[in-house]
C-alpha cells in the first residue's frame, strides 16, 4: 500500500490555514518535519490520478477523493506489508466522521483526543499501528519510510512528471 505525505507549501490556502500549517511544521521534529498531512492511496488510475482517503480538517472529516498528486508536494512511501483493503474497510465504517482537531494537537500538546473522531495520521495508521493517535505527520512519515520504501521518484515518473 502506498502512503502520500504532504510537504507542499499550502499556497492556495487562506492566511489562517497557512499559519496553522506553519505552526505544524514548527512543533514537529526530525527529518520529515515539513510533512503537514497524510493520505492513504487506495487506487491508482491510468490517467495519472489516484484515489486517496484520510481525515481532513479542510473537508471536515473522513473523506475520499480522486485527484492528481504533484511532484515536489508529496513524498510517497510504499509499505507492502500493509493491505489497502484494510483502509477501504475502515473508510466504509468511518466515512463522514468529523475531524479531530484536539487529537491532532495532542500529538505535540497536552490535550485529549476525541475517540469518536480522527485526524489524518490517526486515520491512515489506524488499521496498521498500535496507538495511531500518538503520531503526527512527521513521525508517521519516519515510520512508513523506515518499514517501507521511498518510491516518490518512480511514482511521479510513472505519471510522466
N, C-alpha and C positions, 0 to 999 in steps of 0.2 A: 504494500500500500504506500502511496506517496502522500507526503505531508508538505504543504506550502507555508513557508514562514515569510511574513511581510516585512520588508526592510525599506519600503519606499518612503517618500517624503511627505505624503498626505497633502500635496499641493492643491488638490481640488476641494479640500475640506475648509470649513469656515475657521475663523481665527480661534474660537473656543476649542474646537476639536484639535486644531494643530497645537495649541498649548497643552492639551491633555496628552497628546502623543509625545510631545517634548518631555513632559513630566514622566511618562512611562519610561522613556529612554534614560532619563536622569537617575531614576531609582534602581534600574537594573544593573547587574554586574556581569562581567565576563565577556568572552569573545563575541557573543551574539546579542549584546545589549541594545543593538539597533533594531531588533525584532519587536514589533508592536502588536502583531496579530498572527493568528494561525488558522489554517483551513485544512480539512481533510479532502483530498482529491478522490472523489467517488467514481469518476469515469473520465476517460479521455476520448475526444471525438475527432473525426477525420478533418474537420475544418479548423483545427488548432485550438478549439475551445475545450474547456473542461467543465465538469460538474463538480462544484465544491459545496461543502457544508461546514457549518460552525455555529457558534453563537456570536452575534454581532451587536455591539452597542448601537451602531448606526441603524441597523434593521430591527432593533428592539428585542432580539432573542434568537432562538434556534431557527435557522432557515437553510434553504438550499438554493443554489442558483447556477446557471450556466453562464460562463464568462470566459474571457481571454486573460491570461496572466502575461505580464510583460517582463522581459529580461531587465535586470537591474533593480527590480522592485520586489523580487521573490527569491528565496533560497528553497530549493526543492530537495527533500530527503526521501529516499526510498527505504522503507522499513519492511522487508519482505516477510518477516515473521508475523506482521500484523495483517489481519484479513479485513478487506474492505467491507465484506458482508456484515461484520460486527458494527461498523459505523452506519451502514444503511439500516440495520435493525434498530440502532439507537435513534436514528433520525425519525423512523416511523413511530417510535414511542415518545419522542420529545419535541417534535416539530411545533413551533409556536410558543414553547416555554420561554418566559421572559429572561432577559439578560441579567446576570448577577453582578452589578457594579461593585457592591461591597465585597463580594467574593474575589473579584479581580484585585481590589485594593488590599485584601487580606494576604495576598502573596508577598507584600512588602510592608504593610502597616498592621498594627494590632486591631483589626476589625474582624467581624464574623461573616461567614458566608451564609447565603440562603440555600439550604439543601434542596429546595424545590426549583432552583434556577441554575443557570450555567453561564460562565464566561467562556471565551473562545478556547483557551488552552485546556480548561477543565473538560469541556465537551469533547474535544478531539481526543484527549488522552483517556477519557472515561472507560472505554472498553478494554484498554490495554495496560494501564498502570495503576498501582495501588495509590491511594490518596491523590488523585489527579488535581484536586483543588489547591494543592500547595505549590504548584508550578506556574510561574509566569512565562511569558513568551520566550525570554532569553534562556531560561533554564530548560524549557521544553525543546528548544532548538538544539541545545547542547546534548540532550538525551537522544533525540531522534538521529542526530548526526553522529553520535557515538555508537549506537546499536545498529544503525542503518548506514546508508551511503549517500554522500552528496552527489546528486545527479542533475544539478542545475544546468550545467553546460549541455549535456545530452538532451535534457528535457526541452530546452529552447532551440537547440539545433534541429531537433525533430519537427519543430514548428516553423522552420525556415527563418529564425531570427538570428 
